[in-house]
Amino acid sequence: MGVKARYVFGEAWSIARSAPRQTAVAVLLVALGLYVPGLLALLARNISRLATPGEEPAAAVLTLSASADARALAERAASDPRVGRVRIVSSDAALERFRRAYPDLGAVLADLKEAPFPPTLEIVLRARVEAGAGAEIARAARAWPGVEAAESEEDLDRRFREGVRLLRGAGVFLGGILTLAAILSVASAIRLALDLHREEIEIMRLMGATEGAVRAPFWLYATFEGLAGGAAALALLAATYLLAVRSLAREPHPILSLFWVNFLDWPTAFAVPLAGAAAGFFGSLISLRKGKGKL
C-alpha cells in the first residue's frame, strides 16, 4: 500500500510538471471562481450583523423619554390585536448593539458614564397582518405620553433583508459560473496531461495495471490543483480583509466599516479550499469520462 501511494503521488507530481502553464491557469481560475462568491459572502455576513440575531424584525420602534415608564408603554402597545410582542431595549442594550455594529466607533464611547442612547420599544407584529400596520401603530403612538418619537421599520427591514439576499444570491450565481469555468479548465488540463502521458498509460495497461491505478494519479493531480486554487482564494480573501481593515484604521468610515468587522467563520473558511478540491476532482471525472474510449 505504501508503494502504491508513493507511486500515485509521484505520478501526480510528474503530471503537474509536464504541463506547468495549464496547471497554473487552472489553479488561477479555481481561485477566481471561489474568491468572488467568498468576497460577497464575507460582505453579506458583516451586513447581516445589523439584524437582531435570533429575533423577529420590528415593524415599529418607539423612542422613549428618560422618565417614561417603559413597561407600562409596552403593555399599552401589546394591547393592540395586531401586535405579537413588544421588546424593551434599554439604553445599555442599545449601546451594546452600537458597539457590535460599529466596533471602532463603539470604543470611543467606552469611557462614558451614561449610555447616550434613549430606551426604545420594538414592536413586532403578528403573522399575516395587513401591510402598513406598523406605520399606523407608530402614528398613533406619537401621541402617547413618554413617547418622543415613533417610526415604522416595515419598509426599511424588508429592503435590508432583500439587499442581503440579493448579495448572497449574486455570490451564488457568479460563483456557479466561475466555478464551472474552473471545472472546465481543470478538465482541459487533464486532457492535455492524458495526451502527454499516452505512451506511459499504454505501457501500464500492457503490464496489467487496473483502471483505478491508471486514473488515480490524474484524480489526485486534479484534486490538488483545485485544493491549491481554493487555498489561494482563501489567502486572497484574508489579504483583502486585512487590507480593508488597515485602510479603515487609518481613515475610518462609518459606512464602509460595516463591511469589514469580522472575517469568515471557520466552517466557511475551511469550505473554500474543500470546494476547490471538489471542483478539481469533478473536472477530472468529466475529462476522464470523455476520454474513456481513448484512455
C-alpha positions in Angstrom: 0.0 0.0 0.0 2.9 2.4 0.8 4.5 1.7 -2.6 1.2 2.3 -4.4 0.6 5.6 -2.5 4.2 6.7 -3.4 3.6 5.8 -7.0 0.3 7.7 -7.2 1.8 10.8 -5.6 4.9 10.6 -7.8 2.9 10.2 -11.0 0.6 13.1 -10.0 3.7 15.3 -9.5 5.0 14.2 -12.8 1.7 15.2 -14.5 1.8 18.6 -12.9 5.4 19.2 -14.1 4.6 18.1 -17.6 2.1 21.0 -18.1 3.0 23.8 -15.7 1.3 26.6 -17.7 -2.1 24.7 -17.9 -1.8 23.8 -14.2 -1.2 27.4 -13.3 -4.1 28.6 -15.4 -6.4 26.0 -13.8 -5.4 27.0 -10.3 -5.9 30.6 -11.1 -9.4 30.0 -12.5 -10.4 28.0 -9.4 -9.0 30.7 -7.2 -11.0 33.4 -9.1 -14.1 31.2 -9.1 -14.1 30.9 -5.3 -12.8 34.3 -4.5 -15.7 36.3 -5.9 -18.5 34.4 -4.1 -16.3 34.2 -1.0 -16.0 38.0 -1.0 -19.7 38.5 -1.4 -20.3 36.0 1.4 -17.9 38.0 3.6 -19.7 41.3 2.9 -23.1 39.7 3.4 -22.0 38.2 6.7 -20.9 41.5 8.0 -24.0 43.4 6.8 -26.3 40.7 8.3 -24.9 41.5 11.8 -27.1 44.6 11.8 -30.2 42.5 12.0 -31.1 41.4 15.5 -29.9 37.8 15.7 -32.5 35.2 16.6 -35.3 37.7 16.8 -38.2 38.8 14.6 -37.8 42.2 12.9 -39.5 45.1 14.5 -42.3 46.8 12.5 -42.2 50.0 14.6 -39.8 51.5 17.0 -40.9 53.9 19.8 -38.2 56.2 21.3 -39.0 56.9 24.9 -38.0 59.8 27.2 -35.7 59.0 30.1 -38.6 59.4 32.7 -41.1 57.2 30.7 -42.5 54.0 32.2 -41.2 51.6 29.5 -43.1 48.6 30.9 -46.5 50.4 31.0 -46.0 51.7 27.5 -45.0 48.2 26.3 -48.3 46.8 27.8 -50.2 49.6 26.1 -48.7 48.7 22.7 -49.2 45.0 23.3 -52.9 45.6 23.8 -53.3 46.2 20.0 -54.5 42.9 18.5 -52.1 43.3 15.6 -49.1 43.3 17.9 -47.4 40.0 18.6 -44.8 41.1 21.1 -43.0 44.2 22.3 -39.3 44.2 23.1 -38.0 46.7 25.7 -34.5 47.9 24.7 -32.7 49.7 27.5 -30.1 52.4 27.0 -27.3 49.9 27.9 -28.6 47.3 25.5 -28.8 49.9 22.7 -25.2 50.9 23.5 -24.1 47.3 23.3 -25.8 46.9 19.9 -24.0 50.0 18.7 -20.7 48.7 19.8 -21.3 45.4 17.9 -22.3 47.2 14.7 -19.6 49.8 14.9 -16.7 48.3 16.9 -14.3 51.2 16.0 -16.7 53.9 16.9 -18.0 52.0 19.9 -14.7 52.0 21.6 -14.9 55.8 21.7 -18.0 55.5 23.9 -16.3 53.1 26.4 -15.5 55.8 28.9 -18.9 57.4 29.1 -20.6 57.2 32.5 -24.1 57.2 30.9 -25.3 55.4 27.8 -26.0 58.1 25.1 -29.0 56.2 23.6 -32.6 56.6 24.9 -34.6 53.5 25.7 -36.9 52.2 23.0 -39.7 49.8 22.4 -39.5 47.4 19.4 -43.0 46.3 18.2 -43.2 43.0 16.4 -46.5 42.3 14.5 -48.4 39.1 14.3 -48.2 36.9 11.2 -50.4 37.8 8.3 -51.1 41.4 9.5 -52.0 43.8 6.7 -49.3 45.9 5.2 -48.9 49.4 6.7 -50.0 48.2 10.2 -46.6 49.2 11.6 -47.0 52.7 10.2 -50.4 53.1 11.7 -49.2 51.9 15.2 -46.3 54.3 15.0 -48.5 57.2 14.0 -50.9 56.5 16.9 -48.0 56.1 19.4 -46.6 59.5 18.7 -49.4 61.0 20.9 -48.7 58.8 23.9 -47.1 60.5 27.0 -43.5 59.5 27.3 -43.0 58.7 23.6 -40.6 61.2 22.0 -40.6 59.6 18.5 -42.2 56.7 16.7 -41.1 55.3 13.3 -42.2 52.5 11.1 -39.5 50.0 10.3 -41.5 47.8 7.9 -40.1 49.1 4.6 -36.6 49.5 6.0 -36.4 46.0 7.3 -37.8 44.5 4.1 -35.4 46.4 1.9 -32.5 45.5 4.2 -33.3 41.8 4.1 -33.8 41.9 0.3 -30.5 43.6 -0.1 -28.7 40.9 1.9 -30.5 38.1 0.0 -29.6 39.8 -3.3 -25.9 40.0 -2.2 -25.9 36.3 -1.3 -27.7 35.4 -4.5 -25.2 37.3 -6.6 -22.4 35.4 -4.9 -24.0 32.1 -5.6 -24.8 33.0 -9.3 -21.3 34.4 -10.1 -19.7 31.6 -8.1 -21.5 29.0 -10.1 -20.5 30.5 -13.4 -16.9 30.9 -12.4 -16.6 27.5 -10.7 -18.0 25.9 -13.9 -15.3 27.7 -15.9 -12.7 26.4 -13.3 -14.0 22.8 -13.7 -13.7 23.1 -17.5 -10.2 24.4 -17.1 -9.2 21.5 -14.9 -10.8 19.1 -17.4 -8.8 20.7 -20.2 -5.5 20.4 -18.2 -6.3 16.7 -17.6 -6.9 16.1 -21.3 -3.6 17.7 -22.1 -1.9 15.5 -19.5 -3.5 12.4 -20.9 -2.1 13.2 -24.4 1.4 13.8 -22.9 1.3 10.6 -20.9 -0.4 8.4 -23.6 2.6 6.1 -24.0 3.1 5.6 -20.3 -0.6 4.7 -19.9 -0.4 2.1 -22.7 2.7 0.5 -21.1 1.0 0.3 -17.7 -2.0 -1.4 -19.3 0.2 -3.9 -21.1 1.8 -4.7 -17.7 -1.7 -5.4 -16.2 -2.4 -2.2 -14.4 -6.0 -1.7 -13.4 -8.1 1.3 -14.5 -8.0 2.6 -10.9 -4.2 2.6 -10.9 -4.1 4.3 -14.3 -6.6 7.0 -13.3 -5.7 7.6 -9.7 -2.7 9.9 -10.5 -5.0 12.1 -12.6 -7.6 12.2 -9.9 -5.0 13.2 -7.3 -3.5 15.8 -9.6 -6.8 17.5 -10.4 -7.9 17.4 -6.7 -4.7 19.0 -5.5 -5.0 21.5 -8.4 -8.4 22.5 -7.1 -7.2 22.5 -3.5 -4.4 24.9 -4.4 -6.9 27.2 -6.1 -9.2 27.1 -3.1 -6.3 27.8 -0.7 -5.2 30.7 -3.0 -8.8 32.1 -2.9 -8.9 31.9 0.9 -5.5 33.7 1.0 -6.8 36.4 -1.3 -9.9 36.9 0.9 -7.7 37.2 4.0 -5.4 39.7 2.3 -8.4 41.7 1.1 -9.9 41.7 4.6 -6.6 42.8 6.3 -6.0 45.5 3.7 -9.5 46.9 4.2 -9.2 46.8 8.0 -5.8 48.6 7.9 -7.1 51.2 5.5 -10.1 51.9 7.7 -7.9 52.1 10.7 -6.0 54.9 9.1 -9.1 56.6 7.7 -12.3 55.5 9.5 -15.5 55.5 7.5 -18.9 54.9 9.3 -20.4 53.1 6.3 -17.5 51.1 4.8 -16.5 49.9 8.3 -19.8 47.9 8.4 -18.5 45.6 5.7 -15.2 44.7 7.4 -15.8 43.9 11.0 -15.4 40.1 11.0 -13.7 37.6 8.7 -15.4 34.4 7.5 -16.3 32.0 10.3 -14.2 28.8 10.5 -16.6 26.4 8.8 -17.0 28.8 5.8 -13.2 29.4 5.6 -12.5 25.7 5.6 -15.2 25.1 3.0 -13.4 27.3 0.4 -10.3 25.0 -0.2 -12.6 21.9 0.1 -14.9 23.3 -2.6 -11.8 23.9 -4.8 -10.7 20.3 -4.3 -14.2 19.0 -5.1 -14.2 21.2 -8.3 -10.9 19.8 -9.3 -11.9 16.2 -8.8 -15.2 16.7 -10.6 -13.2 18.3 -13.5 -11.0 15.1 -13.7 -14.1 12.9 -13.7 -15.5 14.8 -16.7 -12.3 14.7 -18.6 -11.6 11.0 -17.9 -15.2 10.1 -18.8 -15.0 11.9 -22.1 -11.7 10.3 -22.9 -12.8 6.8 -21.7 -12.6 5.3 -25.2 -9.1 6.7 -25.8 -7.6 6.4 -22.3 
